[in-house]
Structure formats: structure tokens, C-alpha cells
């Protein structure tokens, strides 16, 4: 009976892992860095104001905890988590994007356009 239960559990664990493996692989490519207009509007109306409130709230919490974090020597780490993290997520990502950081898409488009103009002028 114990061998039967062990085999049943092993088969169940194998089936679950087979079902979850493709989901993990697809999840990596699910983030789209060219959002549609609804994602941009939702980000502008909902996420950015919430991010600004979280940044200000994190600054207030950091200020209150500053004496304790200075004594412990972790004031910079606390500032990074409470202020810089929410601030970067709010102000340093494209509208509607999920990943924080600058993408420089506009810079690349301008560079390609200017190179095209130079090529036309040379001909």
C-alpha cells in the first residue's frame, strides 16, 4: 500500500511539474515593452500617482526611522528601498512599461532618422 501511495505522489508531482514548466518559460517573455494605449492611460492615471504617493510615504517613513538606521549603519539601504526604489519605478520607466529603467527608444529613432537624412543628402 505504501509503494502505491508513493508512486501516486511521484506521478502527481511529475504531472504538476510538467504543467508548470511551460508557464515559467512563457512568463519570461510575457513582459511587453511596447505597451498599448490602454496600458499607457492606466499607468498615467493609476500607477504613477500611486508611485508618487509611495515615494513621498517612503521618504516620511525613512525620515522617522533615520535615527535607528543611522545607529545600525543601514541608512543608505533603507533609503534605497523606501525612496529610490518607488521613485525609479514612478519616474524612470516608459509610460505603460513594467520594467524600470530608460529604454532610449526615442534616442534611437532620432538617430536613425538623422542617419537617413544624412544618407539622402549625400546622394
JOSUL-V821161 format. One record per backbone hydrogen bond with DSSP energy under -0.5 kcal/mol. NH is the residue of the N-H (numbers start at 1). CO is the residue of the C=O. Records with the same first field share a line. If there is no record, write none. Layout:
NH->CO, CO
This chain:
5->1
6->2
7->3
8->4
9->5
10->6
11->7
12->8
13->9
14->10
15->11
16->12
17->13
18->14
19->15
20->16
21->17
22->18
23->19
24->20
25->21
26->22
27->23
28->24
29->25
30->27
32->30
33->31
40->36
41->37
42->38
43->39
44->40
45->41
46->42
47->42
48->43
50->46
51->47
52->48
53->49
54->50
55->51
56->52
57->53
58->54
59->55
60->56
61->57
62->58
63->59
64->60
65->61
66->62
69->65
70->66
71->67
72->68
73->69
74->69
75->69
78->74
79->75
80->76
81->77
82->78
83->79
84->79
85->80
87->83
88->84
89->85
90->86
91->87
92->88
94->101
97->94
101->92
108->104
109->105
110->106
111->107
112->108
113->109
114->110
115->111
116->112
117->113
118->114
119->115
120->116
121->117
122->118
123->119
